[in-house]
Amino acid sequence: MPHNAEIGHIAEPSTWETMPPKAYRQLRFGDWALKLGFMTQEDLKYILSNKNISKQMIGQLCLEEGLIDQEDLAQILAAQFSYRYVKLDAVIPEKLSKLVPVDLMARYKFVPYRKSGEQLTIAMAEPKNLLKLVDELEMLTDLEVSAVVASEHNIKKAISRIKTSRNMIDSSTDDMRLSVVKESDQGEYILSAEKVSTEESPIVKLVDSTILDAINKRASDIHIDTTSKGIIIRYRINGMLHQATNPIDAQHQSPIISRIMVRSELDISEKRIPQDGRFKLNVSDRYIDFRISILPTIFGEDAVIRILDRESIAGRQGTFQLDSIGFAEYELLRIRRMIHAPYGMFLMTGPTGSGKTTTLYGALSEINSKDTKIITIEDPVEYQLEGIVQIPVNEKKGLTFAKGLRSILRHDPDKILVGEIRDPETAQIALQSALTGHMVFTTVHANRSFDVINRFMHMGIQTENLMAALNCIASQRLIRTLCECKTAHRPDEAELMESGLTPKLVKGYTFYAAKGCERCQGTGYRGRKAVIEIMEMDDEMRELFMSRSRITAIKQKARESGTVFLRRAALQEVFNGITTLREANRVTFVEVDG
């Protein structure tokens, strides 16, 4: 055993308070997996038979077969080599991370874990490497080195954050330019050009590097949160928040927020009330819009930057396409039939960030033609669509959804998009428009298709009028898709039960788990696709809603009419190997009858 190595410790299912007894020290990986309850004898026999064929390490084979996960592997290795296991937090304090070069961490798969006096503890994924590493580390740091074991996945995440933190200050690509774009009555013009790599101010460089990094990682939002531990920067990627850097000292909070507010032309002297703003940048010859929200908290002001990158959403052609959203072919045919209706209402529902706007933009792009007049009213206009009249809501100037919609109707439109129905007046005008020969596309916030009716009733809309106008209700979610690094996974009975499934129902299907690699930045997922539930309104369905029939009866009728409910659509992506069972459970409710 290497000198100064910490004693073996397994948190679950067994705990070693001292080094494992002598009889256990010579046990092999498979023996430890059995002893700690991570595998059965049958599993081990299966793996050993495959090992003779593949010549792979047993631990790697167990991962690929889905018998254990990364944390299980780390616990087994910790016991085998008599080290303590830790579930590593991927956030390594800046002072600690600077003790060791990043390339050395990447080479030996370790990160500094704790420093106490003259003692440095490192977290390793492969404890057998400590003997190769310990002398070099002790010479480099002038500290006595000990080790604990953590999962390779979390170690790679920690290394990635350390790299990002250093790159934001130390370097940036020379060819990436941030050009501030100003809007005037005469149009847009470039105000100034700033190279991140040559910017002298460290705060300006930090903010701009953060923006560039978020764009490169295809983030939809940047969260800058002030906490008791410092400033935490997180990116929302594929709908999930990921910490981008190590915590930044709280003393930089005010300059960072001020820089963002100056660029958004907000009042930097006002720190007691929320503020909203926007700015536009020219990044490598493409325009990107940013929406800013500043919120005062007990530790100072927090900022959220929404990134509206038209190019990344619209695709290579520069236009929004329904084909690129990821709908199943069957649902795509139904959507196209609905959007080409001559009049009525195409109503979309779903939470914020579920892709409603992208789907509606795709629908408008598809039906847009020279002989059709399409007008939209939105808050805000997220992307400009060629050949379509788009009106931004401006409540400060008195332009609300309701007033704008009234004006639109006097402008002789064929198709209308109302960004969101928020109040009774807008709802009434939108319904009236649909009943008088216009095709209306709109959204409303509701969890399920069935909840939409109640939302309109609460706004004072009669069910009869709503049913007469509605062509369909579409409910949408975005589900993360697995990266190519995915591994086969065999869910146990408990996992299946939590998902509303049984071994009999899933017999013959192959499940996959998210592994993580450099391509997907260690998340195991790369990109998202939409799953949709379309409930068409025929006469029988309208009668069921107007008679206040039970939900089960409405569901049965919808199912007979071809509706595939969200849960079923998400599970189908699991069965197709596109996503994981865990992701399907995150996005949709477990419904036995769904």
Buried (B, 14 or more C-beta within 10 A) or exposed (E): BBEBBBBBBBBEEEEBEEBBEEEBBEBEBBBBBBBBEBBEEEBBEBBEEBBEEEEBEBBEBBBBBBBBBBBBBBBBBBBBBBBBBBEBEBBBBBEBBBBBEBEEBBEBBBBBBBBEEEEBBBBBBBBEBBEEBBEEBBEBBEBBBBBBBBBBBBBBBBBBBBBBBBBBEEEBBEEBBBBBBEEEEEEEEEEEEBBBBEBEEEBBBBBBBBBBBBBEEBBBBBBBBBBEEBBBBBBBBBBBEBBBBBBBEBEBBBBBBBBBBEBBEBEBEEBEEEBEBBBBBBBEEEBBBBBBBBEBEEBBBBBBBBBBBBEEBBBEEEBBBBEBBBBBEEBBEBBBEBBEEEBBBBBBBBEEBBBBBBBBBBBBBBBBEEEBBBBBBBBBBBBEBEEBEBBBBEEEEEBBBBBBBBEBBEEEBBBBBBBBBBEBBBBBBBBBBBBEEBBBBBBBBBEBBBBBBEBBEEBEBEBEBBBBBBBBBBBBBBBBBBBEBBBBBEBEEEBBEEBBBEEEEBEEEEBBBBBBBEEBBBBBBBBBBBBBBBBBBEEEBBEBBBEEBEEEEBBBBBBEBEBBBBBBBBBBBBBEBBBBBBBBBBBBEBEEEB
